[in-house]
Amino acid sequence: MIDSLPLGFGMSLAQHPEAMKKFSQMSDSQQKQILSQIHNINSKEEMQTFVANLAR
């Protein structure tokens, strides 16, 4: 699943290794839920905040 991420989300994950690790450890259904949430994100700053929160 991680190889088919939307570009902005993938780039933000690359900048936050801990968030990438947590996302990659999620089940497929959890990852799909995250991906459905990012469709409501409208800016780079929002995406960065969303991804940073994944690491927590």
C-alpha positions as MATLAB code, in Angstrom:
seq = 'MIDSLPLGFGMSLAQHPEAMKKFSQMSDSQQKQILSQIHNINSKEEMQTFVANLAR';
ca = [
       0.000    0.000    0.000;
       2.828    2.392    0.832;
       4.005    2.410   -2.796;
       0.676    3.842   -4.037;
       0.336    6.827   -1.704;
      -0.798   10.254   -2.896;
       2.273   12.355   -3.653;
       1.831   15.018   -0.956;
       1.165   12.434    1.723;
       4.144   10.333    0.684;
       6.446   13.350    0.686;
       5.240   14.392    4.136;
       5.784   10.867    5.448;
       9.315   10.910    4.028;
      10.009   14.023    6.100;
       8.677   12.351    9.265;
      10.355    8.929    9.625;
       8.493    8.091   12.838;
       5.135    8.758   11.160;
       6.188    6.642    8.179;
       7.130    3.805   10.499;
       3.785    3.965   12.323;
       1.824    4.168    9.072;
       3.671    1.175    7.615;
       2.891   -0.854   10.761;
      -0.856   -0.189   10.497;
      -3.229   -2.791    9.123;
      -4.600   -2.325    5.616;
      -7.938   -1.142    6.986;
      -6.225    1.416    9.245;
      -4.157    2.683    6.304;
      -7.291    2.991    4.155;
      -8.946    5.007    6.920;
      -5.970    7.391    7.025;
      -5.996    7.717    3.237;
      -9.688    8.582    3.267;
      -8.999   11.319    5.829;
      -6.299   13.008    3.750;
      -8.750   13.765    0.943;
     -10.066   16.601    3.137;
      -6.640   18.240    3.461;
      -6.240   21.375    1.370;
      -2.728   22.673    2.026;
       0.853   21.573    2.519;
       0.770   22.888    6.083;
      -2.337   20.877    6.929;
      -0.720   17.754    5.475;
       2.453   18.282    7.494;
       0.433   18.734   10.677;
      -1.643   15.632    9.928;
       1.465   13.523    9.310;
       3.242   14.894   12.399;
       0.209   13.849   14.452;
       0.498   10.300   13.107;
       3.838   10.003   14.867;
       2.223   10.640   18.258;
];
